[in-house]
């Protein structure tokens, strides 16, 4: 019931706080450290973010059909979304470790990370909205759905805190700052994923 929705909203804030780094820290990282050259020219760093909606549009219907065949619990879906989030930032961390002498990371690392984050969105977003719709009495359905919108607003605040963690004050240390930030987020996401899978095994506690 509402207890379960409340827990989902906490994880929604944490997930989208990390996801919104796409429009801030990851854009700056792409500008400074990603080799954006292609046979068709150099891709603007801000354009990398378009991989997010393109992934959702291209894979969303397939994901939806697959999930209908795999009756996973809400906690399991959100746990998988955090697993993908951790993998995305782990990819960025690895790319930063393998950067060339010019401190440039191959474009594939940036694109892969954005695709993984997008796949995670396809799991957590619909799960939270479906749960809010399910538990909300008709008399307060608007208020319940408003709580989800509030969650996205709080995610914006959390995103700002994460961005500050990756603020570059010394250009010579730029790549190290991003690497540390990506590694921290990856570890946090993996830890939350593990917590969610533990909750899944005890989900009866949260059924009320």
C-alpha positions as CSV (number, residue, x, y, z in Angstrom):
1,X,0.0,0.0,0.0
2,X,1.2,3.5,0.9
3,X,4.2,2.1,2.8
4,X,5.4,0.5,-0.4
5,X,4.7,3.6,-2.5
6,X,6.7,5.7,0.1
7,X,9.7,3.4,-0.2
8,X,9.4,3.5,-4.0
9,X,9.4,7.3,-4.0
10,X,12.6,7.4,-1.9
11,X,14.3,5.3,-4.6
12,X,12.8,7.4,-7.3
13,X,14.4,10.5,-5.9
14,X,17.8,8.7,-5.7
15,X,17.6,7.2,-9.2
16,X,16.5,10.4,-11.0
17,X,19.0,12.5,-9.0
18,X,21.7,10.4,-10.6
19,X,19.9,10.2,-14.0
20,X,19.8,14.0,-14.2
21,X,23.5,14.1,-14.3
22,X,22.9,13.5,-18.0
23,X,22.1,17.2,-18.4
24,X,24.9,18.5,-16.1
25,X,28.0,16.6,-15.1
26,X,27.9,14.2,-18.1
27,X,27.5,17.0,-20.6
28,X,30.6,18.8,-19.1
29,X,32.5,15.5,-18.9
30,X,31.6,14.9,-22.6
31,X,32.8,18.4,-23.5
32,X,36.1,18.0,-21.7
33,X,37.0,14.3,-21.9
34,X,35.0,12.4,-24.5
35,X,36.4,11.9,-28.0
36,X,33.3,12.9,-29.9
37,X,34.8,12.6,-33.4
38,X,32.8,10.5,-35.9
39,X,33.1,10.0,-39.7
40,X,30.3,12.6,-40.0
41,X,32.1,15.2,-37.8
42,X,32.3,16.1,-34.1
43,X,29.2,15.5,-32.1
44,X,28.3,18.4,-29.7
45,X,28.5,17.3,-26.1
46,X,25.0,18.4,-25.4
47,X,23.7,16.2,-28.2
48,X,24.9,13.0,-26.4
49,X,21.9,13.4,-24.2
50,X,19.6,12.6,-27.2
51,X,20.6,9.0,-26.7
52,X,18.3,9.0,-23.7
53,X,15.0,9.7,-25.4
54,X,16.0,7.7,-28.5
55,X,16.7,4.6,-26.4
56,X,13.4,5.0,-24.6
57,X,11.5,5.4,-27.9
58,X,13.3,2.5,-29.6
59,X,13.4,0.0,-26.8
60,X,10.4,1.0,-24.7
61,X,7.8,-1.1,-26.5
62,X,10.0,-4.1,-26.5
63,X,10.8,-3.7,-22.8
64,X,7.1,-3.3,-22.1
65,X,6.2,-6.5,-23.9
66,X,9.1,-8.4,-22.2
67,X,8.0,-7.3,-18.7
68,X,4.5,-8.5,-19.3
69,X,5.9,-12.0,-19.9
70,X,8.1,-11.7,-16.8
71,X,5.9,-11.0,-13.8
72,X,8.6,-9.3,-11.6
73,X,7.8,-7.6,-8.4
74,X,8.1,-3.8,-8.1
75,X,11.1,-4.1,-5.8
76,X,12.8,-6.5,-8.3
77,X,12.2,-4.1,-11.2
78,X,13.6,-1.1,-9.2
79,X,16.5,-3.3,-8.0
80,X,17.4,-4.1,-11.7
81,X,17.1,-0.4,-12.5
82,X,19.7,0.5,-9.9
83,X,21.9,-2.4,-11.1
84,X,21.8,-0.8,-14.6
85,X,22.5,2.6,-13.1
86,X,25.5,1.3,-11.3
87,X,26.7,-0.4,-14.5
88,X,26.3,2.9,-16.4
89,X,28.5,4.8,-14.0
90,X,30.9,1.9,-13.8
91,X,31.3,2.1,-17.5
92,X,32.1,5.8,-17.2
93,X,34.6,5.1,-14.4
94,X,36.3,2.4,-16.5
95,X,36.4,4.7,-19.5
96,X,38.1,7.4,-17.3
97,X,40.7,4.8,-16.2
98,X,41.4,3.9,-19.8
99,X,41.5,7.4,-21.1
100,X,44.3,8.1,-23.6
101,X,47.2,10.5,-23.1
102,X,45.1,13.4,-24.2
103,X,42.7,12.4,-21.3
104,X,40.0,11.5,-23.9
105,X,37.5,8.7,-23.4
106,X,36.1,6.8,-26.4
107,X,32.6,7.8,-27.4
108,X,31.3,4.3,-26.9
109,X,31.7,4.6,-23.2
110,X,29.6,7.7,-22.9
111,X,26.9,6.3,-25.3
112,X,26.7,2.9,-23.5
113,X,26.3,4.6,-20.1
114,X,23.4,6.7,-21.3
115,X,21.7,3.7,-22.8
116,X,22.0,1.8,-19.6
117,X,20.6,4.7,-17.6
118,X,17.7,4.9,-20.1
119,X,16.9,1.2,-19.7
120,X,16.8,1.7,-15.9
121,X,14.3,4.5,-16.4
122,X,12.0,2.1,-18.3
123,X,11.8,0.0,-15.2
124,X,11.6,2.4,-12.3
125,X,9.4,5.2,-13.7
126,X,6.4,3.0,-14.8
127,X,6.7,0.9,-11.7
128,X,6.3,3.9,-9.4
129,X,3.5,5.5,-11.4
130,X,1.6,2.2,-11.6
131,X,1.9,1.7,-7.9
132,X,0.7,5.2,-7.2
133,X,-2.3,4.6,-9.4
134,X,-3.0,1.3,-7.8
135,X,-3.0,2.4,-4.1
136,X,-4.6,5.8,-4.5
137,X,-8.3,6.0,-3.5
138,X,-10.4,7.9,-6.0
139,X,-11.0,10.7,-3.5
140,X,-7.3,11.5,-3.2
141,X,-5.9,10.2,-6.5
142,X,-4.7,13.6,-7.5
143,X,-2.8,14.1,-4.2
144,X,-1.2,10.7,-4.5
145,X,0.0,11.3,-8.1
146,X,1.2,14.7,-6.9
147,X,3.5,13.0,-4.4
148,X,5.2,11.3,-7.4
149,X,5.7,14.7,-9.0
150,X,7.2,15.9,-5.7
151,X,9.6,13.0,-5.9
152,X,10.9,14.3,-9.2
153,X,11.3,17.8,-7.7
154,X,13.3,16.4,-4.9
155,X,15.4,14.4,-7.4
156,X,16.4,17.8,-8.9
157,X,17.7,18.9,-5.5
158,X,19.6,15.7,-5.0
159,X,21.0,16.0,-8.6
160,X,22.4,19.4,-7.6
161,X,24.3,17.9,-4.7
162,X,25.8,15.2,-6.9
163,X,26.8,17.8,-9.4
164,X,28.7,19.7,-6.7
165,X,30.6,16.6,-5.9
166,X,31.9,16.6,-9.5
167,X,32.7,20.4,-9.7
168,X,36.0,20.9,-11.3
169,X,38.1,23.7,-9.8
170,X,41.5,22.7,-11.3
171,X,41.6,21.7,-15.0
172,X,44.6,19.5,-14.4
173,X,42.6,17.4,-11.9
174,X,39.4,17.3,-14.0
175,X,39.5,13.7,-15.1
176,X,40.3,12.5,-11.6
177,X,37.3,14.5,-10.2
178,X,34.9,12.9,-12.6
179,X,36.4,9.4,-12.1
180,X,36.0,9.7,-8.4
181,X,32.4,11.0,-8.7
182,X,31.4,8.2,-11.2
183,X,33.0,5.6,-9.0
184,X,31.1,6.8,-5.9
185,X,27.8,6.9,-7.7
186,X,28.4,3.4,-9.1
187,X,29.1,1.9,-5.7
188,X,26.1,3.7,-4.2
189,X,23.8,2.4,-6.9
190,X,25.1,-1.2,-6.6
191,X,24.6,-1.0,-2.8
192,X,21.0,0.2,-3.2
193,X,20.4,-2.5,-5.8
194,X,21.6,-5.1,-3.3
195,X,19.3,-3.6,-0.7
196,X,16.3,-3.8,-3.0
197,X,17.0,-7.5,-3.8
198,X,17.2,-8.1,0.0
199,X,13.8,-6.3,0.4
200,X,12.4,-8.5,-2.3
201,X,13.0,-11.6,-0.2
202,X,11.2,-10.0,2.7
203,X,8.5,-8.1,0.7
204,X,5.7,-9.4,2.9
205,X,6.8,-6.7,5.4
206,X,5.9,-4.0,2.9
207,X,2.7,-5.4,1.6
208,X,0.5,-3.2,3.8
